[in-house]
Amino acid sequence: MNNLNSSEYHPYYELYLSKCSFMHIIEGLEQSGKEFETFLKSIPVEKQLFKYAPDKWTIKEVLVHIIDTERIFAYRSLRIARRDVTALPGFDQDEYVLNCNANSRNFEELISEFISVRNATISLFKSFNAEDLLQKGTASNNPISVRALGYILIGHQNHHQEIIEERYL
């Protein structure tokens, strides 16, 4: 379990942090990424465009949401680690999904994109020293630390994998 202080993140992220059992961010990003890749490759073609309710996303859209979120949170991590004190805006995940064209994309290419983004995130977090990881900034009008962002990424991916397993397959 991580050793985050509650002042490092907004309570909204408790859900994701509760789904991250790793003590070390790099280990968690590496292991969860490999497990998620294996999981994604096991999803049948006929399920990739399935929605469990009319207003919900397809599996392809969920995957692009995970990729987009990872990019945004990695960017936030970089800015905060570099001591940029600019308050970072939030983003509308539903608008992003609405405009991502996930359902017309090849699923194997989406998996490859996830792997590329995850590897870039791992490289970024490997570049941070202990002081960088403790840096705090503001994102979506709330305080957040670099290390909290790393743990949240792991938990966010795990959260969506659980939803796919429970509601889509």
C-alpha positions as CSV (number, residue, x, y, z in Angstrom):
1,M,0.0,0.0,0.0
2,N,1.2,3.5,-0.7
3,N,2.2,6.0,2.0
4,L,0.3,9.0,0.7
5,N,-0.8,11.8,3.0
6,S,-4.4,12.8,2.4
7,S,-3.2,16.4,1.8
8,E,-1.6,15.1,-1.5
9,Y,-4.9,14.5,-3.3
10,H,-8.6,15.3,-3.4
11,P,-11.0,12.8,-1.7
12,Y,-12.5,12.1,-5.2
13,Y,-9.4,10.0,-5.9
14,E,-9.9,7.7,-2.9
15,L,-11.7,5.2,-5.2
16,Y,-8.7,4.9,-7.5
17,L,-6.2,4.9,-4.7
18,S,-8.1,2.0,-3.0
19,K,-7.5,0.0,-6.2
20,C,-3.7,0.4,-6.1
21,S,-2.0,-2.0,-3.8
22,F,1.6,-1.2,-5.0
23,M,4.1,0.5,-2.7
24,H,6.3,1.6,-5.5
25,I,4.9,3.6,-8.5
26,I,7.3,2.2,-11.1
27,E,6.6,-1.4,-10.1
28,G,2.9,-0.7,-10.1
29,L,2.9,1.0,-13.5
30,E,5.0,-1.9,-15.0
31,Q,3.1,-4.8,-13.5
32,S,-0.4,-3.3,-14.0
33,G,0.4,-2.3,-17.5
34,K,1.5,-5.9,-18.4
35,E,-1.5,-7.4,-16.8
36,F,-3.9,-4.9,-18.5
37,E,-2.3,-5.7,-21.9
38,T,-2.9,-9.4,-21.4
39,F,-6.4,-8.7,-20.3
40,L,-7.2,-6.5,-23.3
41,K,-5.8,-9.1,-25.7
42,S,-8.3,-11.7,-24.2
43,I,-11.4,-9.5,-25.0
44,P,-13.4,-11.1,-27.9
45,V,-13.9,-9.0,-31.0
46,E,-17.7,-9.1,-30.7
47,K,-17.4,-7.4,-27.2
48,Q,-15.3,-4.4,-28.3
49,L,-18.3,-2.3,-29.3
50,F,-20.6,-3.6,-26.6
51,K,-22.3,-1.1,-24.3
52,Y,-24.0,-2.4,-21.1
53,A,-26.4,0.5,-21.2
54,P,-27.3,3.1,-23.9
55,D,-25.5,6.0,-22.2
56,K,-22.3,4.0,-21.4
57,W,-19.1,3.8,-23.3
58,T,-17.9,0.8,-25.4
59,I,-14.8,-1.1,-24.4
60,K,-12.9,0.7,-27.1
61,E,-14.0,4.0,-25.7
62,V,-13.1,3.0,-22.2
63,L,-9.6,2.1,-23.5
64,V,-9.2,5.5,-25.2
65,H,-10.4,7.2,-22.0
66,I,-7.7,5.3,-20.0
67,I,-5.1,6.4,-22.6
68,D,-6.2,10.0,-22.6
69,T,-6.3,10.2,-18.8
70,E,-2.8,8.7,-18.6
71,R,-1.5,11.3,-21.0
72,I,-3.1,14.2,-19.1
73,F,-2.0,12.9,-15.7
74,A,1.5,12.3,-16.9
75,Y,1.6,15.9,-18.3
76,R,0.4,17.2,-14.9
77,S,3.1,15.1,-13.2
78,L,5.8,16.6,-15.4
79,R,4.6,20.2,-14.9
80,I,4.4,19.8,-11.1
81,A,7.7,17.9,-10.8
82,R,9.4,20.8,-12.7
83,R,8.0,23.2,-10.1
84,D,5.6,24.8,-12.5
85,V,3.1,26.5,-10.2
86,T,0.5,27.2,-12.9
87,A,-2.9,25.8,-11.9
88,L,-3.8,23.1,-14.4
89,P,-7.3,22.8,-15.7
90,G,-9.6,19.8,-15.6
91,F,-11.0,18.1,-18.6
92,D,-14.4,16.8,-19.6
93,Q,-13.9,13.1,-20.0
94,D,-17.3,12.7,-21.8
95,E,-16.4,15.3,-24.4
96,Y,-13.0,13.6,-24.9
97,V,-14.7,10.2,-25.5
98,L,-17.4,11.8,-27.7
99,N,-14.6,13.1,-30.0
100,C,-12.0,10.3,-29.9
101,N,-13.3,8.1,-32.7
102,A,-12.4,5.0,-30.7
103,N,-15.1,2.8,-32.2
104,S,-13.7,3.2,-35.8
105,R,-10.2,2.4,-34.7
106,N,-8.4,-1.0,-34.7
107,F,-8.4,-2.6,-31.3
108,E,-4.9,-4.0,-31.6
109,E,-3.7,-0.5,-32.5
110,L,-5.4,0.9,-29.4
111,I,-3.7,-1.7,-27.3
112,S,-0.3,-0.8,-28.9
113,E,-1.1,2.9,-28.1
114,F,-1.8,2.1,-24.5
115,I,1.5,0.2,-24.2
116,S,3.4,3.1,-25.8
117,V,1.8,5.7,-23.5
118,R,2.4,3.5,-20.4
119,N,6.0,3.0,-21.4
120,A,6.4,6.8,-21.7
121,T,4.7,7.3,-18.3
122,I,7.2,4.7,-16.8
123,S,10.1,6.6,-18.3
124,L,8.8,9.9,-17.0
125,F,8.4,8.6,-13.4
126,K,11.8,6.9,-13.5
127,S,13.2,10.4,-14.2
128,F,11.7,11.8,-11.0
129,N,13.8,11.8,-7.8
130,A,12.3,11.6,-4.3
131,E,11.9,15.4,-4.0
132,D,10.1,15.5,-7.4
133,L,7.6,12.9,-6.3
134,L,6.7,15.0,-3.3
135,Q,6.0,18.2,-5.2
136,K,2.5,19.5,-5.0
137,G,0.6,21.5,-7.5
138,T,-3.0,22.3,-8.4
139,A,-5.1,20.4,-11.0
140,S,-8.8,20.7,-11.4
141,N,-8.8,23.3,-8.7
142,N,-7.4,20.9,-6.1
143,P,-4.0,20.1,-4.6
144,I,-2.3,17.0,-6.0
145,S,1.2,15.6,-5.6
146,V,3.3,14.0,-8.3
147,R,3.4,10.6,-6.5
148,A,-0.4,10.7,-6.0
149,L,-0.8,11.1,-9.7
150,G,1.3,8.0,-10.3
151,Y,-0.7,5.9,-7.9
152,I,-4.0,7.3,-9.2
153,L,-3.1,6.2,-12.7
154,I,-2.6,2.6,-11.6
155,G,-5.9,2.6,-9.7
156,H,-7.7,4.3,-12.5
157,Q,-6.7,1.5,-14.9
158,N,-7.6,-1.2,-12.4
159,H,-11.0,0.5,-11.7
160,H,-11.9,0.4,-15.4
161,Q,-10.6,-3.2,-15.8
162,E,-12.9,-4.3,-13.0
163,I,-15.9,-2.5,-14.7
164,I,-15.1,-4.2,-18.0
165,E,-14.9,-7.6,-16.3
166,E,-18.1,-7.1,-14.3
167,R,-20.3,-5.3,-16.8
168,Y,-19.1,-6.0,-20.3
169,L,-17.8,-9.6,-20.4
